[in-house]
Amino acid sequence: MLNPKTIHQLSKILGSNRLNKNVSLASHTTFGIGGPAELFYEAQTSEELIKAVKAARELKIPYFILGGGSNILVADQGLAGLTIKIKSQRLKIKSPKIIAEAGTPLAKIVKAAQEHSLSGLECCIGIPGTVGGAVAGNAGAKNQWISQCIKSVTILDKSGEIINLKKDNCQFGYRTSCFKSNPSKVILEVIFELEKENPKIIKEKTKQFLEARSNQPKEKSAGSIFKNPANDSAGRLIDAAGLKGKRVGEAQISPQHANFIINLDKAKASDILTLIKLAQSRVKEKFGVELKLEIQYRV
Ligand code: EPU
């Protein structure tokens, strides 16, 4: 719990009408799960995002940056400190480049690329969330990743400087980057470098990526819970361990795809965690494989 003086100082910087207390995070995550944020601020622009992060750092307030909330499980007791939701979504098209602020919905850049006959972002079709979240987690499908068409990423670094990181310095890997492993590097804006392509080819590629997602459940979830182990599928392993459809409270291992846990209505984060641990222990026991979380658990 923050002391009232600190909260007062923060609200002087961010504006008392913009800083909210005890905001339920359930409605800000695709899981529909999570307790309240002690303090909650929506950054409408990159400038507001910089201001909020710098203020939290100066006042030594723990802060957490939330994008589309699509790859995260928030604890039932909520989050202490400041949760900053990124809503900055300026988008510039300088064909063949697209420049997007971190809070831009991924769907928006996928659509913009299609409209301008630019290829490279087809693998992101149907993926929820924001540009910032997708770049931090190097989202993708079928052995293609968003990082493949990134030129550079502008960040606020640990010391408060704004720097431009070339793609090769972002440590992209399977569902990871330096932004995921080091959250003090705050993504502000991303420059994508795409390729001019025949719209028919873009349409066909997009269709194939959509088809690859057709076995995924429509219910509330956080996408794939676990990363795939090398040369295997977490979904296949959990399925083969006999856990498809397993329920704890109102959480269920999807009967459709076992690497998804779905919230049937009012599931608790603790129910999801029970299923996560069950899947990990059964898969370890049966196949000797350790499943690693892809989603972030925030407490
Ligand atoms: N499988 C089963 N049972 C299941 C689920 C899958 O036997 O319950 C089998 C499938 O039949 C298939 C294999 O496992 O033979 C792989 O399944 P799928 O094609 O669904 O792909 P995946 O490896 O489970 C990955 C990504 C998805 C991405 C899809 C499509 C990870 C962890 N998952 O899933 O990404 O959409 O490929 O390309 O890398 C995400 O990361 O959040 C995500 C949804």
Residues whose N, C-alpha, C, O or C-beta is under 5 A from the ligand:
A	BS01	EPU	G140 A141 K142 A212 R213 G223 S224 F226 K227 N228 S233 G235 R236 D239 Q256 H257 A258 N259
